[in-house]
Amino acid sequence: MHDIVDLEARGIPGVYVATSEFEDGAARQAEALGADPAVVFVEHPIQDRTDEEMQSIADRAADALISALVVTS
């Protein structure tokens, strides 16, 4: 998460991806850093997923990732 905070401080949009298992930890870390980075949570676990399952997870997250990176006026 620190890298995302650094990117945003430089004016470069960033978003990180984590599994739903880490939502609480991510919130605590963001609070500790004084940051509110964009995040997309995906289903847990991803360990031992097939390539096809990972592609499906990525497909379902794609719109949220794009939305988090693109600022519309």
Protein Blocks (a to p, Z undefined) as FASTA:
>chain_A
ZZmmmmmmnopacdddddfklmmmmmmmmmmnopacddddddddfehpafklmmmmmmmm
mmmmmmmmpccZZ
